[in-house]
C-alpha cells in the first residue's frame, strides 16, 4: 500500500493549510466581542447657551469609549468635551455651533469627570461625572 498518491496528499495538505489560515484570520479580524467594542456615550450642549450639558452623569463599562458631544447652541458659543481622572486628561476638538466634539479614551473601573475645556465653561458648571463599572 502506497497510501494516497503524492498529488492527492499535497492537495489535502493545501486545503488544510488554507482552512487553518481562514480560521486564524477570522480569529484576528473577526467581529469584536462586546468587551472589545468601543462604547459611544452621547452628550449635548445647552441649546440656549447655558454652561451645562444635557446630562450630569454618564455610565460606561471598562474599555474603550468615545464621548460624542453635539453643540446645538444658538447663542454662538463654541464647546468641546474632555475627560479627566485616573491619570487621564484629554479633550476633543472645539465644536462651533452646529458642530460635534469627540474624545476617545480607554477607561477603567472608577469615576471620571467629563467637562468642557473651552474658556471658563467647566468652572461655570459645564461638567459631569462618568462612572465606569
Ligand atoms: Cu463649553
Backbone and ligand atoms as CSV (ligand in chain L), in Angstrom:
chain,resi,resn,atom,element,x,y,z
A,1,UNK,N,N,0.843,-1.206,0.000
A,1,UNK,CA,C,0.000,0.000,0.000
A,1,UNK,C,C,0.875,1.253,0.000
A,2,UNK,N,N,0.626,2.121,-0.970
A,2,UNK,CA,C,1.397,3.356,-1.014
A,2,UNK,C,C,0.583,4.532,-0.485
A,3,UNK,N,N,-0.657,4.260,-0.014
A,3,UNK,CA,C,-1.495,5.364,0.517
A,3,UNK,C,C,-1.976,6.252,-0.600
A,4,UNK,N,N,-2.277,7.500,-0.276
A,4,UNK,CA,C,-2.773,8.436,-1.279
A,4,UNK,C,C,-1.654,8.786,-2.242
A,5,UNK,N,N,-1.976,8.974,-3.515
A,5,UNK,CA,C,-0.952,9.451,-4.445
A,5,UNK,C,C,-0.403,10.794,-3.952
A,6,UNK,N,N,0.848,11.074,-4.309
A,6,UNK,CA,C,1.506,12.290,-3.819
A,6,UNK,C,C,0.704,13.546,-4.154
A,7,UNK,N,N,0.127,13.609,-5.347
A,7,UNK,CA,C,-0.627,14.803,-5.762
A,7,UNK,C,C,-1.832,15.003,-4.843
A,8,UNK,N,N,-2.533,13.909,-4.552
A,8,UNK,CA,C,-3.710,13.986,-3.699
A,8,UNK,C,C,-3.308,14.425,-2.281
A,9,UNK,N,N,-2.176,13.856,-1.792
A,9,UNK,CA,C,-1.708,14.224,-0.446
A,9,UNK,C,C,-1.393,15.715,-0.349
A,10,UNK,N,N,-0.727,16.270,-1.357
A,10,UNK,CA,C,-0.376,17.687,-1.272
A,10,UNK,C,C,-1.620,18.561,-1.413
A,11,UNK,N,N,-2.632,18.083,-2.158
A,11,UNK,CA,C,-3.878,18.855,-2.275
A,11,UNK,C,C,-4.580,18.904,-0.917
A,12,UNK,N,N,-4.588,17.775,-0.214
A,12,UNK,CA,C,-5.203,17.728,1.115
A,12,UNK,C,C,-4.452,18.665,2.067
A,13,UNK,N,N,-3.121,18.632,1.981
A,13,UNK,CA,C,-2.318,19.495,2.843
A,13,UNK,C,C,-2.601,20.968,2.547
A,14,UNK,N,N,-2.753,21.296,1.254
A,14,UNK,CA,C,-3.021,22.685,0.866
A,14,UNK,C,C,-4.373,23.146,1.404
A,15,UNK,N,N,-5.393,22.291,1.261
A,15,UNK,CA,C,-6.728,22.645,1.753
A,15,UNK,C,C,-6.696,22.845,3.276
A,16,UNK,N,N,-5.982,21.961,3.968
A,16,UNK,CA,C,-5.877,22.081,5.422
A,16,UNK,C,C,-5.184,23.393,5.794
A,17,UNK,N,N,-4.139,23.746,5.040
A,17,UNK,CA,C,-3.413,24.972,5.333
A,17,UNK,C,C,-4.294,26.195,5.101
A,18,UNK,N,N,-5.065,26.186,4.006
A,18,UNK,CA,C,-5.959,27.317,3.715
A,18,UNK,C,C,-7.026,27.419,4.797
A,19,UNK,N,N,-7.579,26.274,5.198
A,19,UNK,CA,C,-8.613,26.286,6.244
A,19,UNK,C,C,-8.042,26.843,7.549
A,20,UNK,N,N,-6.819,26.451,7.883
A,20,UNK,CA,C,-6.190,26.942,9.110
A,20,UNK,C,C,-5.971,28.453,9.027
A,21,UNK,N,N,-5.552,28.932,7.844
A,21,UNK,CA,C,-5.320,30.364,7.654
A,21,UNK,C,C,-6.622,31.154,7.794
A,22,UNK,N,N,-7.707,30.625,7.206
A,22,UNK,CA,C,-9.005,31.302,7.305
A,22,UNK,C,C,-9.440,31.398,8.764
A,23,UNK,N,N,-9.295,30.302,9.502
A,23,UNK,CA,C,-9.679,30.320,10.917
A,23,UNK,C,C,-8.843,31.337,11.688
A,24,UNK,N,N,-7.556,31.422,11.355
A,24,UNK,CA,C,-6.671,32.368,12.022
A,24,UNK,C,C,-7.109,33.799,11.730
A,25,UNK,N,N,-7.406,34.090,10.468
A,25,UNK,CA,C,-7.800,35.459,10.101
A,25,UNK,C,C,-9.124,35.845,10.730
A,26,UNK,N,N,-10.070,34.913,10.768
A,26,UNK,CA,C,-11.358,35.219,11.401
A,26,UNK,C,C,-11.145,35.509,12.882
A,27,UNK,N,N,-10.217,34.758,13.486
A,27,UNK,CA,C,-9.930,34.978,14.897
A,27,UNK,C,C,-9.315,36.343,15.143
A,28,UNK,N,N,-8.444,36.785,14.231
A,28,UNK,CA,C,-7.742,38.057,14.417
A,28,UNK,C,C,-8.613,39.249,14.032
A,29,UNK,N,N,-9.297,39.133,12.871
A,29,UNK,CA,C,-10.028,40.302,12.373
A,29,UNK,C,C,-11.540,40.129,12.391
A,30,UNK,N,N,-11.980,39.095,13.045
A,30,UNK,CA,C,-13.412,38.831,13.077
A,30,UNK,C,C,-14.145,39.862,13.911
A,31,UNK,N,N,-15.470,39.729,14.004
A,31,UNK,CA,C,-16.261,40.688,14.768
A,31,UNK,C,C,-15.761,40.745,16.212
A,32,UNK,N,N,-15.587,41.944,16.766
A,32,UNK,CA,C,-15.103,42.051,18.139
A,32,UNK,C,C,-16.161,41.587,19.122
A,33,UNK,N,N,-15.718,41.063,20.234
A,33,UNK,CA,C,-16.662,40.716,21.281
A,33,UNK,C,C,-17.138,42.002,21.933
A,34,UNK,N,N,-18.181,41.927,22.718
A,34,UNK,CA,C,-18.736,43.141,23.315
A,34,UNK,C,C,-17.730,43.803,24.254
A,35,UNK,N,N,-16.829,42.996,24.841
A,35,UNK,CA,C,-15.838,43.562,25.752
A,35,UNK,C,C,-14.831,44.426,25.006
A,36,UNK,N,N,-14.596,44.120,23.722
A,36,UNK,CA,C,-13.598,44.853,22.962
A,36,UNK,C,C,-14.189,46.029,22.193
A,37,UNK,N,N,-15.501,46.040,21.975
A,37,UNK,CA,C,-16.079,47.077,21.130
A,37,UNK,C,C,-16.086,48.421,21.848
A,38,UNK,N,N,-16.031,49.467,21.068
A,38,UNK,CA,C,-15.980,50.811,21.611
A,38,UNK,C,C,-17.388,51.276,21.955
A,39,UNK,N,N,-17.537,51.815,23.147
A,39,UNK,CA,C,-18.840,52.322,23.568
A,39,UNK,C,C,-18.940,53.797,23.200
A,40,UNK,N,N,-20.103,54.181,22.705
A,40,UNK,CA,C,-20.339,55.575,22.359
A,40,UNK,C,C,-21.290,56.189,23.381
A,41,UNK,N,N,-20.825,57.257,24.033
A,41,UNK,CA,C,-21.643,57.964,25.012
A,41,UNK,C,C,-22.024,59.311,24.408
A,42,UNK,N,N,-23.298,59.639,24.435
A,42,UNK,CA,C,-23.748,60.870,23.767
A,42,UNK,C,C,-24.100,61.961,24.769
A,43,UNK,N,N,-23.760,63.171,24.359
A,43,UNK,CA,C,-23.916,64.328,25.221
A,43,UNK,C,C,-24.317,65.502,24.331
A,44,UNK,N,N,-25.022,66.480,24.919
A,44,UNK,CA,C,-25.428,67.648,24.129
A,44,UNK,C,C,-25.221,68.906,24.953
A,45,UNK,N,N,-24.659,69.907,24.328
A,45,UNK,CA,C,-24.533,71.207,24.991
A,45,UNK,C,C,-25.904,71.870,25.034
A,46,UNK,N,N,-26.041,72.830,25.932
A,46,UNK,CA,C,-27.326,73.509,26.076
A,46,UNK,C,C,-27.611,74.387,24.850
A,47,UNK,N,N,-28.812,74.260,24.308
A,47,UNK,CA,C,-29.114,74.997,23.079
A,47,UNK,C,C,-29.330,76.488,23.323
A,48,UNK,N,N,-29.611,76.861,24.571
A,48,UNK,CA,C,-29.843,78.283,24.881
A,48,UNK,C,C,-28.557,78.994,25.278
A,49,UNK,N,N,-27.467,78.246,25.362
A,49,UNK,CA,C,-26.188,78.869,25.690
A,49,UNK,C,C,-25.807,78.796,27.155
A,50,UNK,N,N,-26.597,78.114,27.987
A,50,UNK,CA,C,-26.219,77.940,29.396
A,50,UNK,C,C,-24.986,77.043,29.472
A,51,UNK,N,N,-24.185,77.245,30.537
A,51,UNK,CA,C,-22.956,76.458,30.673
A,51,UNK,C,C,-23.278,75.121,31.336
A,52,UNK,N,N,-23.928,74.263,30.585
A,52,UNK,CA,C,-24.243,72.929,31.090
A,52,UNK,C,C,-24.476,71.978,29.923
A,53,UNK,N,N,-24.293,70.702,30.215
A,53,UNK,CA,C,-24.625,69.656,29.256
A,53,UNK,C,C,-26.040,69.176,29.561
A,54,UNK,N,N,-26.595,68.368,28.692
A,54,UNK,CA,C,-27.938,67.838,28.956
A,54,UNK,C,C,-27.911,66.716,29.990
A,55,UNK,N,N,-26.690,66.244,30.350
A,55,UNK,CA,C,-26.572,65.197,31.369
A,55,UNK,C,C,-25.473,65.583,32.345
A,56,UNK,N,N,-25.632,65.205,33.598
A,56,UNK,CA,C,-24.569,65.423,34.575
A,56,UNK,C,C,-23.936,64.091,34.965
A,57,UNK,N,N,-24.451,63.019,34.395
A,57,UNK,CA,C,-23.938,61.704,34.741
A,57,UNK,C,C,-23.940,60.802,33.514
A,58,UNK,N,N,-22.814,60.123,33.296
A,58,UNK,CA,C,-22.716,59.133,32.220
A,58,UNK,C,C,-22.222,57.838,32.837
A,59,UNK,N,N,-22.574,56.735,32.222
A,59,UNK,CA,C,-22.112,55.428,32.705
A,59,UNK,C,C,-21.460,54.679,31.556
A,60,UNK,N,N,-20.460,53.875,31.884
A,60,UNK,CA,C,-19.817,53.038,30.871
A,60,UNK,C,C,-19.253,51.798,31.535
A,61,UNK,N,N,-18.928,50.814,30.729
A,61,UNK,CA,C,-18.202,49.640,31.189
A,61,UNK,C,C,-16.719,49.885,30.932
A,62,UNK,N,N,-15.849,49.222,31.651
A,62,UNK,CA,C,-14.421,49.381,31.398
A,62,UNK,C,C,-14.115,49.052,29.932
A,63,UNK,N,N,-13.221,49.819,29.338
A,63,UNK,CA,C,-12.846,49.583,27.947
A,63,UNK,C,C,-12.748,50.876,27.175
A,64,UNK,N,N,-12.874,50.748,25.879
A,64,UNK,CA,C,-12.689,51.916,25.010
A,64,UNK,C,C,-14.007,52.660,24.828
A,65,UNK,N,N,-13.960,53.955,25.004
A,65,UNK,CA,C,-15.169,54.765,24.862
A,65,UNK,C,C,-14.914,55.935,23.913
A,66,UNK,N,N,-15.989,56.430,23.342
A,66,UNK,CA,C,-15.962,57.706,22.634
A,66,UNK,C,C,-17.110,58.529,23.197
A,67,UNK,N,N,-16.805,59.731,23.674
A,67,UNK,CA,C,-17.873,60.643,24.078
A,67,UNK,C,C,-18.114,61.577,22.896
A,68,UNK,N,N,-19.339,61.608,22.435
A,68,UNK,CA,C,-19.716,62.426,21.284
A,68,UNK,C,C,-20.643,63.529,21.784
A,69,UNK,N,N,-20.182,64.777,21.665
A,69,UNK,CA,C,-20.991,65.902,22.132
A,69,UNK,C,C,-21.418,66.772,20.954
A,70,UNK,N,N,-22.714,66.960,20.837
A,70,UNK,CA,C,-23.207,67.869,19.804
A,70,UNK,C,C,-23.394,69.244,20.418
A,71,UNK,N,N,-23.152,70.263,19.611
A,71,UNK,CA,C,-23.307,71.646,20.075
A,71,UNK,C,C,-24.407,72.327,19.269
A,72,UNK,N,N,-25.632,72.271,19.787
A,72,UNK,CA,C,-26.740,72.865,19.054
A,72,UNK,C,C,-26.919,74.350,19.391
A,73,UNK,N,N,-25.952,74.922,20.092
A,73,UNK,CA,C,-26.080,76.283,20.623
A,73,UNK,C,C,-26.515,77.292,19.565
A,74,UNK,N,N,-27.512,78.065,19.912
A,74,UNK,CA,C,-27.938,79.156,19.033
A,74,UNK,C,C,-27.371,80.473,19.542
A,75,UNK,N,N,-26.587,80.406,20.627
A,75,UNK,CA,C,-26.017,81.613,21.213
A,75,UNK,C,C,-24.634,81.916,20.634
A,76,UNK,N,N,-24.140,81.032,19.794
A,76,UNK,CA,C,-22.840,81.264,19.173
A,76,UNK,C,C,-21.664,80.769,19.977
A,77,UNK,N,N,-21.901,80.129,21.118
A,77,UNK,CA,C,-20.791,79.658,21.953
A,77,UNK,C,C,-20.172,78.372,21.391
A,78,UNK,N,N,-18.844,78.348,21.280
A,78,UNK,CA,C,-18.191,77.071,20.951
A,78,UNK,C,C,-18.093,76.217,22.216
A,79,UNK,N,N,-18.080,74.914,22.047
A,79,UNK,CA,C,-17.927,73.991,23.177
A,79,UNK,C,C,-17.066,72.820,22.730
A,80,UNK,N,N,-16.590,72.061,23.710
A,80,UNK,CA,C,-15.861,70.824,23.431
A,80,UNK,C,C,-16.146,69.868,24.576
A,81,UNK,N,N,-15.669,68.638,24.444
A,81,UNK,CA,C,-15.830,67.696,25.544
A,81,UNK,C,C,-14.467,67.110,25.893
A,82,UNK,N,N,-14.199,67.038,27.194
A,82,UNK,CA,C,-12.958,66.452,27.693
A,82,UNK,C,C,-13.275,65.438,28.768
A,83,UNK,N,N,-12.278,64.611,29.079
A,83,UNK,CA,C,-12.433,63.624,30.148
A,83,UNK,C,C,-11.182,63.653,31.007
A,84,UNK,N,N,-11.381,63.565,32.300
A,84,UNK,CA,C,-10.287,63.707,33.251
A,84,UNK,C,C,-10.499,62.758,34.414
A,85,UNK,N,N,-9.392,62.190,34.898
A,85,UNK,CA,C,-9.478,61.323,36.068
A,85,UNK,C,C,-8.633,60.096,35.882
A,86,UNK,N,N,-8.214,59.501,36.984
A,86,UNK,CA,C,-7.419,58.283,36.948
A,86,UNK,C,C,-6.228,58.425,36.001
A,87,UNK,N,N,-5.505,59.524,36.133
A,87,UNK,CA,C,-4.297,59.819,35.346
A,87,UNK,C,C,-4.587,60.024,33.857
A,88,UNK,N,N,-5.823,60.331,33.560
A,88,UNK,CA,C,-6.208,60.597,32.181
A,88,UNK,C,C,-6.679,62.046,32.119
A,89,UNK,N,N,-6.262,62.788,31.105
A,89,UNK,CA,C,-6.787,64.136,30.907
A,89,UNK,C,C,-6.643,64.488,29.438
A,90,UNK,N,N,-7.729,64.440,28.735
A,90,UNK,CA,C,-7.662,64.770,27.312
A,90,UNK,C,C,-8.977,65.379,26.865
A,91,UNK,N,N,-8.885,66.184,25.827
A,91,UNK,CA,C,-10.138,66.731,25.317
A,91,UNK,C,C,-10.196,66.690,23.805
A,92,UNK,N,N,-11.406,66.735,23.316
A,92,UNK,CA,C,-11.646,66.646,21.880
A,92,UNK,C,C,-11.594,68.019,21.221
A,93,UNK,N,N,-11.890,68.028,19.951
A,93,UNK,CA,C,-11.891,69.252,19.154
A,93,UNK,C,C,-12.954,70.232,19.657
A,94,UNK,N,N,-12.716,71.506,19.412
A,94,UNK,CA,C,-13.713,72.530,19.742
A,94,UNK,C,C,-14.778,72.514,18.640
A,95,UNK,N,N,-16.033,72.439,19.076
A,95,UNK,CA,C,-17.154,72.393,18.129
A,95,UNK,C,C,-17.864,73.743,18.110
A,96,UNK,N,N,-17.900,74.367,16.966
A,96,UNK,CA,C,-18.678,75.599,16.806
A,96,UNK,C,C,-20.165,75.222,16.811
A,97,UNK,N,N,-21.060,76.206,16.962
A,97,UNK,CA,C,-22.498,75.890,16.923
A,97,UNK,C,C,-22.843,75.070,15.678
A,98,UNK,N,N,-23.557,73.967,15.910
A,98,UNK,CA,C,-23.894,73.062,14.820
A,98,UNK,C,C,-22.874,71.945,14.654
A,99,UNK,N,N,-21.766,72.032,15.377
A,99,UNK,CA,C,-20.700,71.043,15.228
A,99,UNK,C,C,-20.736,69.944,16.270
A,100,UNK,N,N,-19.751,69.060,16.195
A,100,UNK,CA,C,-19.658,67.906,17.079
A,100,UNK,C,C,-18.233,67.807,17.609
A,101,UNK,N,N,-18.093,67.543,18.895
A,101,UNK,CA,C,-16.785,67.299,19.509
A,101,UNK,C,C,-16.744,65.852,19.962
A,102,UNK,N,N,-15.588,65.215,19.733
A,102,UNK,CA,C,-15.433,63.806,20.136
A,102,UNK,C,C,-14.153,63.648,20.928
A,103,UNK,N,N,-14.212,62.842,21.975
A,103,UNK,CA,C,-12.995,62.482,22.701
A,103,UNK,C,C,-13.008,60.974,22.917
A,104,UNK,N,N,-11.862,60.356,22.684
A,104,UNK,CA,C,-11.740,58.903,22.838
A,104,UNK,C,C,-10.823,58.609,24.016
A,105,UNK,N,N,-11.119,57.524,24.711
A,105,UNK,CA,C,-10.278,57.137,25.844
A,105,UNK,C,C,-10.512,55.670,26.159
A,106,UNK,N,N,-9.563,55.108,26.873
A,106,UNK,CA,C,-9.751,53.772,27.437
A,106,UNK,C,C,-9.897,53.955,28.935
A,107,UNK,N,N,-11.016,53.519,29.458
A,107,UNK,CA,C,-11.314,53.775,30.868
A,107,UNK,C,C,-11.346,52.481,31.674
A,108,UNK,N,N,-11.003,52.645,32.951
A,108,UNK,CA,C,-11.029,51.528,33.889
A,108,UNK,C,C,-12.135,51.779,34.907
A,109,UNK,N,N,-12.369,50.814,35.739
A,109,UNK,CA,C,-13.358,50.984,36.791
A,109,UNK,C,C,-13.021,52.201,37.633
A,110,UNK,N,N,-14.006,52.996,37.929
A,110,UNK,CA,C,-13.761,54.173,38.755
A,110,UNK,C,C,-14.597,55.348,38.283
A,111,UNK,N,N,-14.237,56.519,38.778
A,111,UNK,CA,C,-15.010,57.726,38.496
A,111,UNK,C,C,-14.149,58.738,37.751
A,112,UNK,N,N,-14.689,59.289,36.716
A,112,UNK,CA,C,-14.029,60.315,35.909
A,112,UNK,C,C,-14.940,61.542,35.867
A,113,UNK,N,N,-14.344,62.654,35.422
A,113,UNK,CA,C,-15.165,63.832,35.173
A,113,UNK,C,C,-15.159,64.103,33.679
A,114,UNK,N,N,-16.288,64.476,33.131
A,114,UNK,CA,C,-16.297,64.999,31.760
A,114,UNK,C,C,-16.598,66.493,31.872
A,115,UNK,N,N,-16.031,67.263,30.981
A,115,UNK,CA,C,-16.133,68.715,31.126
A,115,UNK,C,C,-15.920,69.390,29.784
A,116,UNK,N,N,-16.257,70.682,29.764
A,116,UNK,CA,C,-15.992,71.489,28.576
A,116,UNK,C,C,-14.714,72.291,28.822
A,117,UNK,N,N,-13.660,72.056,28.010
A,117,UNK,CA,C,-12.377,72.728,28.219
A,117,UNK,C,C,-12.319,74.144,27.631
A,118,UNK,N,N,-13.399,74.632,27.074
A,118,UNK,CA,C,-13.381,75.978,26.481
A,118,UNK,C,C,-13.532,77.039,27.566
A,119,UNK,N,N,-12.655,78.030,27.560
A,119,UNK,CA,C,-12.754,79.186,28.459
A,119,UNK,C,C,-13.015,78.787,29.900
A,120,UNK,N,N,-13.989,79.456,30.526
A,120,UNK,CA,C,-14.321,79.180,31.926
A,120,UNK,C,C,-15.544,78.266,32.034
A,121,UNK,N,N,-15.855,77.539,30.979
A,121,UNK,CA,C,-17.102,76.760,30.953
A,121,UNK,C,C,-17.161,75.694,32.042
A,122,UNK,N,N,-16.025,75.023,32.293
A,122,UNK,CA,C,-16.032,73.982,33.328
A,122,UNK,C,C,-16.351,74.609,34.682
A,123,UNK,N,N,-15.657,75.718,35.008
A,123,UNK,CA,C,-15.916,76.393,36.287
A,123,UNK,C,C,-17.345,76.905,36.352
A,124,UNK,N,N,-17.912,77.230,35.194
A,124,UNK,CA,C,-19.284,77.728,35.149
A,124,UNK,C,C,-20.333,76.637,35.291
A,125,UNK,N,N,-19.891,75.374,35.358
A,125,UNK,CA,C,-20.831,74.274,35.592
A,125,UNK,C,C,-20.951,73.287,34.454
A,126,UNK,N,N,-20.129,73.474,33.425
A,126,UNK,CA,C,-20.246,72.583,32.277
A,126,UNK,C,C,-19.396,71.341,32.497
A,127,UNK,N,N,-19.912,70.458,33.341
A,127,UNK,CA,C,-19.184,69.254,33.715
A,127,UNK,C,C,-20.155,68.224,34.269
A,128,UNK,N,N,-19.630,67.011,34.421
A,128,UNK,CA,C,-20.441,65.944,34.974
A,128,UNK,C,C,-19.556,64.776,35.362
A,129,UNK,N,N,-20.179,63.703,35.824
A,129,UNK,CA,C,-19.444,62.548,36.324
A,129,UNK,C,C,-19.669,61.350,35.408
A,130,UNK,N,N,-18.575,60.691,35.065
A,130,UNK,CA,C,-18.639,59.434,34.318
A,130,UNK,C,C,-18.292,58.306,35.284
A,131,UNK,N,N,-19.218,57.400,35.459
A,131,UNK,CA,C,-18.987,56.263,36.358
A,131,UNK,C,C,-18.739,55.024,35.493
A,132,UNK,N,N,-17.603,54.377,35.733
A,132,UNK,CA,C,-17.226,53.179,34.979
A,132,UNK,C,C,-17.259,51.990,35.928
A,133,UNK,N,N,-18.056,50.994,35.567
A,133,UNK,CA,C,-18.074,49.771,36.390
A,133,UNK,C,C,-18.679,48.605,35.620
L,1,CU,CU,CU,-18.435,74.917,26.677
